[in-house]
């Protein structure tokens, strides 16, 4: 699927993704400012997350919980990684083997470590208020 959308429609896009995604492992591709974190924020909200989703750029990973305070998922930002070994040192394999949602920004930095069932979502900056999203569910 490929679609242009206004940032004001981000909750609708997130709702559709939650309904359609065949996997809890999601890779977000796109340049800086394309809206990866904004979409993850909307997804956490749609999944009844109680935590405010923010980019984990400096900590590399954020943990989110649902309204019952159960683990909802992990949000990774691999932008600052120099090698896949750094991700392994972080304990990435343990996170990947959990049953939690995995929201991964800059997954190209750890491409050989990604789960085979990961869904790739590509976001593109069109203008200040418009983005495009592209993904395949097969």
MARBA-286328 format. One record per residue: residue in three letters; x negated, y negated, z of N, C-alpha, C in turn. Coordinates in pm, whole numbers, padded with zeros to 5 digits, always signed. Atoms other than C-alpha are relative to their C-alpha. Layout:
N
ALAXYZXYZXYZ
...
END
This chain:
138
UNK-00083+00117+00000+00000+00000+00000-00088-00124+00000
UNK+00068+00129+00001-00114-00352-00077+00106-00107+00007
UNK-00101+00102-00021+00072-00657+00042-00063-00129+00050
UNK+00037+00130-00055+00020-01029+00095+00100-00033+00110
UNK-00090+00039-00108+00163-01170+00417-00047-00129+00063
UNK+00031+00120-00077+00178-01487+00621-00038+00043+00142
UNK+00038-00035-00137+00014-01483+00964+00120+00003+00092
UNK-00122-00001-00082+00359-01557+01107+00074+00134-00010
UNK-00063-00132+00019+00459-01208+00981-00082+00114+00059
UNK+00093-00103-00050+00180-01024+01166+00069+00104+00087
UNK-00070-00098-00084+00420-00863+01416+00078+00100-00086
UNK-00072-00089+00093+00625-00720+01127-00096+00100-00063
UNK+00103-00088+00057+00310-00580+00967-00042+00104+00103
UNK+00041-00093-00106+00203-00425+01300+00109+00103+00028
UNK-00112-00093-00024+00548-00273+01356+00004+00108-00108
UNK-00001-00095+00112+00535-00111+01010-00117+00098+00011
UNK+00117-00087-00014+00184+00023+01071+00022+00105+00109
UNK-00023-00094-00110+00278+00180+01405+00095+00110-00045
UNK-00098-00097+00051+00570+00350+01232-00061+00095-00103
UNK+00052-00077+00114+00366+00471+00931-00131+00075+00023
UNK+00135-00055-00011+00017+00554+01056+00000+00147+00041
UNK+00006-00142-00032-00062+00927+01054-00107+00034+00103
UNK+00111-00024-00092-00358+00886+01290-00010-00117+00098
UNK+00024+00106-00099-00447+00691+01603-00139-00061-00017
UNK+00135+00047+00025-00795+00630+01463+00004-00094-00121
UNK-00019+00100+00105-00792+00306+01263-00126-00083-00018
UNK+00117+00079+00036-01081+00136+01086+00045-00127-00070
UNK-00037+00129+00056-01048-00234+01008-00119-00060-00074
UNK+00103+00059+00084-01251-00375+00720+00044-00139-00044
UNK-00030+00135+00046-01272-00738+00621-00106-00096+00048
UNK+00100+00099-00038-01492-01041+00634+00039-00069+00131
UNK-00025+00078-00121-01522-01260+00941+00116-00095-00028
UNK-00113+00090+00016-01194-01446+00987+00115+00055-00083
UNK-00105-00060+00083-00985-01206+00779+00125+00037+00081
UNK-00116-00030-00084-00758-01128+01076-00001+00136+00065
UNK+00009-00133-00060-00883-00795+01207+00045-00001+00147
UNK-00035+00007-00141-00861-00893+01573+00145-00044+00019
UNK-00139+00047-00008-00531-01075+01517+00097+00116-00023
UNK-00085-00116+00026-00380-00757+01370-00007+00100+00115
UNK+00015-00092-00113-00519-00543+01652+00080-00052+00120
UNK-00079+00061-00106-00363-00787+01901+00148+00033-00018
UNK-00141-00028+00030-00026-00739+01730+00031+00149+00016
UNK-00021-00144-00016-00068-00359+01725+00008+00038+00148
UNK-00002-00028-00145-00147-00346+02099+00135-00045+00058
UNK-00130+00051-00045+00165-00556+02160+00112+00095-00043
UNK-00103-00092+00050+00378-00323+01943-00003+00133+00073
UNK+00015-00126-00073+00245-00024+02137+00025-00017+00150
UNK-00033+00031-00139+00363-00184+02464-00122-00016+00089
UNK+00120+00028-00078+00016-00282+02573+00023-00114+00097
UNK-00012+00107-00099-00006-00492+02887-00121-00091-00002
UNK+00123+00078+00006-00354-00618+02812+00002-00092-00122
UNK+00016+00092+00113-00428-00919+02592-00119+00050-00082
UNK+00108-00049+00085-00630-00784+02301-00090-00115-00042
UNK+00102+00098+00040-00949-00979+02241-00115+00074-00064
UNK+00114-00064+00065-01253-00911+02031-00106+00037+00101
UNK+00105-00044-00093-01508-00705+02224-00140-00020-00058
UNK+00126+00022+00070-01795-00856+02023-00122+00020+00089
UNK+00119-00009-00084-02034-00882+02316-00004+00126+00085
UNK-00005-00122-00080-01918-00584+02521+00012+00125-00085
UNK-00017-00106+00100-01865-00368+02209+00130+00078+00010
UNK-00125-00075-00011-01554-00199+02351+00088-00061+00110
UNK-00102+00039-00099-01235-00309+02530+00096+00116+00017
UNK-00096-00106-00032-00991-00075+02699+00136-00065+00023
UNK-00135+00053-00016-00615-00134+02683+00091+00104+00064
UNK-00095-00086-00070-00330+00007+02891+00142-00036-00041
UNK-00140+00026+00034+00044+00041+02834+00076-00048+00123
UNK-00082+00055-00109+00332-00081+03050+00006+00092+00122
UNK+00006-00093-00113+00300+00232+03268-00141+00007+00058
UNK+00140+00008-00041-00067+00144+03318-00081+00123-00039
UNK+00075-00112+00056-00173+00455+03126-00093-00053-00108
UNK+00092+00039+00105-00464+00436+02884+00075-00003-00134
UNK-00060+00015+00133-00337+00307+02548-00105+00022-00108
UNK+00100-00013+00104-00654+00273+02348-00127-00079+00026
UNK+00128+00068-00005-01000+00138+02282-00016-00085-00125
UNK+00023+00095+00108-01098-00157+02067-00151-00021-00011
UNK+00144+00010+00022-01449-00149+01921-00030-00111-00100
UNK+00052+00096+00097-01640-00425+01748-00147+00036-00019
UNK+00135-00050+00026-01951-00276+01590-00089-00102-00071
UNK+00071+00101+00077-02064-00602+01428-00147-00016+00041
UNK+00135+00026-00049-02373-00644+01646-00090+00124+00007
UNK+00083-00121-00006-02493-00283+01625-00109-00003-00107
UNK+00113-00010+00094-02830-00229+01463-00009+00140-00061
UNK+00007-00138+00049-02790+00148+01422+00113+00083+00060
UNK-00101-00091-00053-02550+00435+01472-00043+00057+00135
UNK+00051-00050-00128-02774+00551+01756+00047-00085+00117
UNK-00051+00089-00106-02663+00246+01957+00143+00037+00036
UNK-00138-00041-00025-02302+00362+01919+00003+00131+00079
UNK+00008-00126-00074-02397+00709+02039-00043-00025+00144
UNK+00044+00036-00135-02578+00554+02339+00115-00060+00081
UNK-00118+00059-00063-02254+00369+02415+00099+00108+00043
UNK-00091-00110-00031-02081+00708+02437+00114+00011-00099
UNK-00105+00001+00100-01883+00671+02116+00066+00135-00020
UNK-00058-00134+00021-01837+01047+02078+00109+00031+00103
UNK-00101-00023-00104-01647+01060+02409+00128-00078-00031
UNK-00117+00081+00037-01418+00777+02299+00075+00064-00117
UNK-00060-00058+00120-01358+00943+01962+00074+00130+00029
UNK-00064-00126-00036-01261+01268+02131+00117-00018+00097
UNK-00114+00025-00089-01000+01102+02352+00129+00004-00084
UNK-00129+00001+00070-00631+01105+02263+00054-00142-00012
UNK-00041+00140+00000-00621+00724+02277-00004-00058-00141
UNK+00011+00075+00124-00567+00478+01995-00142-00054-00010
UNK+00134+00053+00024-00899+00372+01842+00009-00108-00107
UNK-00002+00113+00091-00913+00028+01682-00146-00039-00023
UNK+00143+00019+00026-01252-00012+01512-00025-00107-00104
UNK+00041+00107+00090-01381-00335+01362-00144+00025-00044
UNK+00131-00020+00060-01686-00323+01134-00042+00148+00004
UNK+00031-00143-00006-01668+00060+01106-00110+00044-00096
UNK+00107-00035+00094-01913+00056+00816-00135+00013+00071
UNK+00124-00010-00077-02184+00022+01083-00020+00139+00062
UNK+00007-00135-00060-02102+00374+01213+00068+00102-00091
UNK-00079-00078+00096-01965+00534+00897-00014+00152+00014
UNK+00015-00146-00008-02112+00882+00950+00059+00057+00130
UNK-00055-00046-00127-01962+00899+01301+00152-00005+00007
UNK-00145+00020-00004-01602+00816+01210+00077+00132-00013
UNK-00084-00120+00013-01329+01079+01256+00051+00014-00144
UNK-00044-00025+00137-01221+01241+00930+00145-00043-00025
UNK-00141+00040+00017-00857+01147+00995+00021-00151+00016
UNK-00012+00146-00016-00931+00774+01032+00074-00061-00117
UNK-00069+00078+00102-00706+00535+00843-00079-00129-00020
UNK+00073+00122+00033-00888+00252+00666+00097-00110-00040
UNK-00084+00116+00030-00720-00088+00664-00093-00113-00044
UNK+00081+00107+00056-00865-00363+00446+00080-00130+00005
UNK-00063+00131-00009-00781-00724+00524-00081-00100-00081
UNK+00066+00101+00083-00857-01013+00290+00058-00137+00032
UNK-00037+00139-00024-00850-01386+00357+00046-00059-00133
UNK-00052+00065+00120-00629-01560+00098-00009-00152+00018
UNK+00012+00140-00039-00588-01902+00262+00026-00010+00150
UNK-00011+00022-00145-00546-02053+00609+00112+00081+00065
UNK-00116-00069-00058-00206-01885+00662+00035+00131-00069
UNK-00035-00117+00080-00210-01599+00413-00114+00102-00002
UNK+00096-00110+00008-00383-01262+00420+00059+00108-00089
UNK-00052-00119+00066-00356-00941+00225-00049+00120+00079
UNK+00033-00124-00069-00356-00592+00371+00010+00111-00102
UNK+00002-00112+00092-00439-00275+00186-00038+00126+00078
UNK+00031-00127-00064-00431+00083+00309+00072+00113-00075
UNK-00061-00118+00059-00347+00434+00196+00023+00100+00113
UNK-00035-00093-00107-00175+00692+00413-00019+00145-00039
UNK+00021-00140+00037-00279+01004+00223-00136+00047+00035
END
